Amino acid sequence: LRPLPLRTEARLLVLLNDCSQHFQRGELDALPRLYGELVERLATVESLQTWWECAPAMGWSTVRGMRPVLERYAAGVLQRCGERELPLRGLVHSQMAYLLLWAGRVDAALAEVAVAEADVRWLACSVDIEANVKVLRLLVDAMQGRADMVRAGLEELLHREDASGSAER
């Protein structure tokens, strides 16, 4: 599909798929360039729905070279969201919290995750954002040697997963 002339939204989805495929295959060196191309094209789009559809996977924050690209994505989202509590804004703040954590800026990561938690609390809508926030807090607890808090947090996550799985059966 890459060589075909596609509408902007279709081109963005092709690029996002390329990013996902490279990540899943472990071809991580290409990810910053590919997602950078996506973010560059996305900058001309005002639709928050399109920005949401092009959101990066949380795991991409661990890839070398992704930080500036993810920061550009976040800046674009926040420019369009402003101060409105939206699931996309919560997602972006949780992603930024991980970038700060991986950079060793634990206090800044916790401050950023507090913003994400505030959005999730008001919106009560996004299980994935809530899980990302809980996992980040567990990582900080583990880094700070609070084994009891990590154990309790993991048990809570596992209990929640077990409960949601049994509700589907």
C-alpha positions in Angstrom: 0.0 0.0 0.0 2.9 2.4 0.5 3.3 3.4 -3.1 -0.4 3.9 -3.7 -1.9 7.4 -3.5 -4.1 7.2 -0.4 -6.2 9.7 1.6 -4.5 11.1 4.7 -6.4 8.9 7.1 -5.7 5.8 5.1 -2.0 6.7 4.8 -1.8 7.2 8.5 -3.2 3.8 9.2 -0.8 2.2 6.7 2.1 3.9 8.6 0.7 2.8 12.0 0.5 -0.7 10.8 4.1 -0.5 9.5 5.2 0.7 13.0 3.3 -2.1 14.7 4.8 -4.8 12.4 8.3 -3.5 12.8 7.9 -3.5 16.6 6.4 -7.0 16.7 9.2 -8.3 14.5 11.8 -6.7 16.7 13.0 -4.3 14.0 13.2 -1.5 16.4 15.7 0.7 14.6 13.1 1.6 12.0 10.4 2.6 14.5 11.5 6.2 15.3 11.7 7.0 11.6 8.4 5.4 10.7 6.4 6.8 13.6 8.1 10.2 13.0 6.8 10.1 9.4 3.3 9.3 10.8 3.5 12.2 13.4 4.7 14.6 10.6 1.7 13.7 8.5 -0.6 13.7 11.5 0.4 17.3 12.3 -1.9 18.5 9.5 -4.9 16.7 11.0 -7.2 18.4 13.5 -9.5 15.4 14.2 -8.9 14.1 17.8 -10.4 10.8 16.6 -7.6 10.4 14.0 -5.0 11.3 16.6 -6.5 8.7 19.0 -6.4 6.1 16.2 -2.7 6.8 15.6 -1.8 6.6 19.3 1.5 4.8 19.9 1.6 1.6 21.8 2.8 2.1 25.4 5.7 -0.3 24.8 7.2 2.0 22.2 8.4 4.3 24.9 11.1 1.8 25.6 12.6 1.9 22.1 15.8 3.9 21.6 15.1 7.1 19.7 11.4 7.2 20.3 11.4 9.9 23.0 11.4 13.0 20.7 8.9 11.4 18.4 6.5 10.6 21.2 7.0 14.0 22.7 6.0 15.6 19.3 2.9 13.3 19.3 2.0 14.3 22.8 2.5 18.0 22.1 0.1 17.7 19.1 -2.5 16.0 21.1 -2.3 18.4 24.1 -2.4 21.4 21.7 -5.7 20.0 20.4 -7.2 18.8 23.7 -6.2 21.8 25.9 -7.3 21.3 29.4 -10.4 19.2 28.6 -10.4 15.8 30.4 -10.4 13.3 27.6 -9.3 9.7 27.4 -6.7 10.7 24.8 -5.3 13.3 27.1 -5.1 10.7 29.9 -3.3 8.3 27.5 -0.8 10.9 26.5 0.0 11.8 30.1 0.5 8.2 31.0 2.8 7.7 28.0 4.8 10.8 29.0 5.1 9.4 32.5 6.7 6.3 31.2 9.2 8.4 29.1 10.1 10.3 32.2 10.5 7.1 34.3 12.8 5.5 31.7 14.8 8.7 31.7 15.3 8.3 35.5 13.1 11.2 36.4 10.9 9.4 38.9 9.3 12.4 40.6 8.5 14.0 37.3 7.0 10.7 36.1 4.8 10.5 39.2 3.6 14.1 38.7 2.7 13.3 35.1 0.9 10.1 36.1 -1.1 12.1 38.6 -2.5 14.1 35.7 -3.4 10.9 33.8 -5.1 9.5 37.0 -7.1 12.7 37.3 -8.4 12.3 33.8 -9.2 8.6 34.3 -10.9 9.4 37.6 -13.2 11.9 36.0 -13.9 10.0 32.9 -14.1 6.5 34.5 -13.7 5.1 31.0 -10.3 3.7 30.1 -9.2 0.4 31.6 -6.0 0.4 29.6 -5.0 3.8 30.9 -5.8 2.8 34.4 -3.7 -0.3 34.0 -0.8 1.6 32.6 -0.9 4.0 35.5 -1.1 1.2 38.0 1.9 -0.6 36.4 3.9 2.6 36.4 3.3 3.0 40.1 4.2 -0.6 40.7 7.5 -0.1 38.8 8.3 2.9 41.0 7.4 0.9 44.1 9.8 -1.9 42.9 12.5 0.6 42.1 12.2 2.0 45.6 12.2 -1.5 47.3 8.6 -1.5 48.5 8.1 -5.3 47.9 4.8 -5.4 50.0 3.2 -2.7 47.9 4.4 -4.4 44.7 2.9 -7.7 45.8 -0.4 -6.1 46.8 -0.6 -4.2 43.6 0.1 -7.2 41.5 -2.5 -9.3 43.4 -5.0 -6.5 42.8 -4.3 -6.5 39.0 -4.5 -10.3 38.9 -7.7 -10.4 40.8 -9.2 -7.7 38.5 -8.1 -9.7 35.5 -9.6 -12.9 36.9 -12.8 -11.1 37.7 -13.1 -9.6 34.2 -12.3 -12.9 32.6 -15.0 -14.8 34.6 -17.6 -12.1 33.7 -17.1 -12.8 30.0 -17.7 -16.5 30.4 
